[in-house]
Amino acid sequence: MRRVAGVMLIVATTAGAAPEGIGSWLLECDAAACALRHKDRLFSGAGVSADMEVRAAGKALVPVVTLRGLPDQMLLASSMAGKAEASVQFPGAARVDLACAIGDGGYVCAPPDEAVAALAAALPKARSVAVRVAVSVSGTNVQPARERVLDLAGTPEALARLRAAGAPSAAPGGWIALLDRGMKAAGYKNGAADLAGLVARYLGR
């Protein structure tokens, strides 16, 4: 009984805890999961925000860009009538385009499989990263296009803490995951991220 009470106390404390600062990073955990994001938002306005986060691609921890704040119906519409593009670039390395798909209540832009190893190796050592994100959503006035350089500090410790806590996956979840796997099996390299272009080509016939 005491053990159960202790677990409940830990869960309650974690769920209400404020984000913990680790260098340039913020680690925030609730009863379900933990998230690690850069302390400086890429942009925020009209209820929509974009962040650089760290997620798991297999066993590797990689940078991703997340866009949140759009209603579900708008996300689905934007996947067909708009687009989300993002990229990251570490100093001295080539720019890596991220593949964007709907997930976790917004767009999640993650590196393609062939870029995972290089980004995972560069992230702990880098002192900065250039992030570009451009979003166009048909029928709304939310059309930000931003590029900025984020300073990085305390990254190895932040990554270790995230790994110990359990990093969220960079892959889409729920029905989007099924769609993603189905499209990849059908030959679409980026899976659900290719949906917008596929629909656009179909409507253009």
Solvent accessible surface area in square Angstrom, and as a share of the most:
residue,aa,sasa,rsa
1,M,198,0.89
2,R,224,0.82
3,R,204,0.74
4,V,92,0.53
5,A,60,0.47
6,G,31,0.30
7,V,80,0.46
8,M,122,0.54
9,L,120,0.60
10,I,116,0.59
11,V,60,0.34
12,A,67,0.52
13,T,87,0.50
14,T,40,0.23
15,A,55,0.42
16,G,68,0.65
17,A,52,0.40
18,A,84,0.65
19,P,55,0.35
20,E,71,0.32
21,G,55,0.53
22,I,8,0.04
23,G,53,0.51
24,S,5,0.03
25,W,0,0.00
26,L,40,0.20
27,L,12,0.06
28,E,76,0.34
29,C,31,0.19
30,D,74,0.38
31,A,71,0.55
32,A,96,0.75
33,A,56,0.43
34,C,15,0.09
35,A,37,0.28
36,L,0,0.00
37,R,49,0.18
38,H,1,0.01
39,K,103,0.43
40,D,48,0.25
41,R,99,0.36
42,L,6,0.03
43,F,15,0.06
44,S,80,0.52
45,G,41,0.39
46,A,93,0.72
47,G,66,0.64
48,V,4,0.02
49,S,16,0.10
50,A,0,0.00
51,D,2,0.01
52,M,0,0.00
53,E,4,0.02
54,V,1,0.00
55,R,8,0.03
56,A,20,0.15
57,A,30,0.23
58,G,73,0.70
59,K,187,0.79
60,A,25,0.19
61,L,8,0.04
62,V,0,0.00
63,P,0,0.00
64,V,0,0.00
65,V,1,0.00
66,T,2,0.01
67,L,6,0.03
68,R,82,0.30
69,G,47,0.45
70,L,11,0.06
71,P,61,0.38
72,D,105,0.54
73,Q,135,0.60
74,M,57,0.25
75,L,4,0.02
76,L,78,0.39
77,A,53,0.41
78,S,1,0.00
79,S,10,0.06
80,M,81,0.36
81,A,61,0.47
82,G,15,0.14
83,K,105,0.45
84,A,16,0.12
85,E,79,0.36
86,A,8,0.06
87,S,5,0.03
88,V,0,0.00
89,Q,57,0.25
90,F,7,0.03
91,P,90,0.57
92,G,96,0.92
93,A,50,0.38
94,A,82,0.63
95,R,92,0.34
96,V,28,0.16
97,D,104,0.54
98,L,13,0.06
99,A,28,0.22
100,C,14,0.08
101,A,9,0.07
102,I,22,0.11
103,G,7,0.06
104,D,88,0.46
105,G,46,0.44
106,G,1,0.01
107,Y,11,0.04
108,V,10,0.06
109,C,3,0.02
110,A,15,0.12
111,P,12,0.08
112,P,31,0.19
113,D,123,0.64
114,E,118,0.53
115,A,13,0.10
116,V,22,0.12
117,A,79,0.61
118,A,69,0.53
119,L,8,0.04
120,A,24,0.18
121,A,61,0.48
122,A,27,0.21
123,L,0,0.00
124,P,45,0.28
125,K,160,0.68
126,A,18,0.14
127,R,205,0.75
128,S,23,0.15
129,V,1,0.01
130,A,18,0.14
131,V,1,0.01
132,R,92,0.33
133,V,3,0.02
134,A,16,0.12
135,V,6,0.03
136,S,36,0.23
137,V,2,0.01
138,S,66,0.43
139,G,85,0.82
140,T,35,0.20
141,N,142,0.73
142,V,21,0.12
143,Q,111,0.49
144,P,21,0.13
145,A,67,0.52
146,R,124,0.45
147,E,95,0.43
148,R,94,0.34
149,V,96,0.55
150,L,2,0.01
151,D,105,0.54
152,L,13,0.06
153,A,55,0.43
154,G,34,0.33
155,T,2,0.01
156,P,81,0.51
157,E,100,0.45
158,A,0,0.00
159,L,18,0.09
160,A,61,0.47
161,R,96,0.35
162,L,0,0.00
163,R,134,0.49
164,A,93,0.72
165,A,54,0.42
166,G,39,0.37
167,A,29,0.22
168,P,34,0.22
169,S,63,0.41
170,A,8,0.06
171,A,63,0.49
172,P,27,0.17
173,G,40,0.38
174,G,62,0.60
175,W,148,0.52
176,I,8,0.04
177,A,16,0.12
178,L,117,0.58
179,L,54,0.27
180,D,14,0.07
181,R,142,0.52
182,G,41,0.39
183,M,16,0.07
184,K,99,0.42
185,A,93,0.72
186,A,75,0.58
187,G,65,0.62
188,Y,69,0.26
189,K,144,0.61
190,N,55,0.28
191,G,0,0.00
192,A,9,0.07
193,A,28,0.22
194,D,39,0.20
195,L,27,0.13
196,A,25,0.19
197,G,32,0.31
198,L,57,0.28
199,V,28,0.16
200,A,58,0.45
201,R,146,0.53
202,Y,136,0.52
203,L,128,0.64
204,G,65,0.62
205,R,230,0.84
